[in-house]
Amino acid sequence: MFVLKVKVKNFPSMKIEIRNLFLLTIVTAVLNLAAGTSSSSAGNFLDLDEFNSSPTRHNHRHHPSPVQRQQHQFQKDNDNNFILIDYLSDGERERRVSWNGLAGKETSIGDTSKSLSLWQLSDGRSFIQMIYTSDGQLMDCEYLRQKKLVADFLSRFYAEIEVARARNFTSPLSVPLNHHSLVSEHDFREYLDNGVATPEMEDLQYSVQEFQDGQSAAWQQDAFGLRNLTYIRLESDGDVPEDLREQLNYRRLKHQCDQRHAQMRDLAHGLESSDPQEQQTAGETLQRHKRAIADWFLSPNTKWCGRGHSAERYHHLGGASRADMCCRQHDYCKLNIPGMTTKWDLFNYRPYTISHCSCDQRLVFGCGIDFGGCKS
């Protein structure tokens, strides 16, 4: 046991009994710091009671959130700055980037002049998403600060990274029950960084006889996870692809989003204006927006995903039937406002249909991007 004798305001001869040498060292350092502060400024003297109650000097252990623990574990096990590019079997491309505390995901839909891309970015405190055309035109955006939405995005981001890494070389017969990796972590890293494939990887890739009868080729490819997966470690600013550098500028994105919303507000006010000329101008602008949106926002190979739908009957689905069923459920809500239209004295400036909370959980961008909330 160690006895530390210190001078504390109002208690000049206080003794503190400390039974741990490590704790003694910590307490001594803290008190020396407080003493140094008081000698430079008598008005800033910090006694022990003030120290214990000070909101800026917590003496309790901070318990990180599940997302923070997940992010910390990921950063502990992996490089913090990277890009992971994944080309999906349906033609989509996904790019996930982690850079200096930012987590971003780009999803490109289609590979034509009528393609779209969704960019989602979070700094850990807020979340922003932008929808662009192939020529870089901003179609829609949202800036959110709800903690739950931010946590949900980050949780999905790091979970998707882990899934992509784990599924890359995994036997389809062991997914998802055992999820036993057939390739070591070192070999996996060598493949990602240098493209070096071990004999085990080649055997795994071509052992198609392991598949059960009746499984489709697309399922087999996805089960193996042997897609065109590219991992790039980012060491400096120069390693970040040029087209992503501006997309990692959080302030710039927020400014763009604010400008877009201001344009839509002006358009809505013009439609309600008492000035016939202003109302006509706003109406013509709205029609141009609608025509542009009609060209862009009916997703390829679907009949329900996008602005409106092309299905003649409820059971008519496109080739991407799973996505189509999701979009159909969303659009069949009776309490909805189609994109760029007014209903119940509310103008929906977005290029997609929004539905009442009683119908769904705010499926944004046609379908499939669930933010766990809703907008009425």
Protein Blocks (a to p, Z undefined) as FASTA:
>chain_A
ZZdddddehilmbccddfbfklmmmmmmmmmmmmmmmmmomklpccfklmmmpmklccbd
cdddfklmmmmmmmmmpcfbdcdddddfkopacddddeehiacddddedjdfkbccdddd
dehjaccdddddfkopafbdcddfbfklmmmmmmmmmmmmmmmmmmmmccfklpcklopa
fbdfklmmmmmmnopacfklmmmmmmmmlpcghiafklmmmmnopacddddddfbfklpc
fklmmmmmmklmmmmmmmmmmmmmmmmmmmmpcblklmmmmmmmmmmmmmmmmmmmcceh
iakgcehjfbfbfklccfklmlmmmmmmmmmpmbbcdehiaeehiacfbfbdcddfklmg
oigehiapaghiacZZ
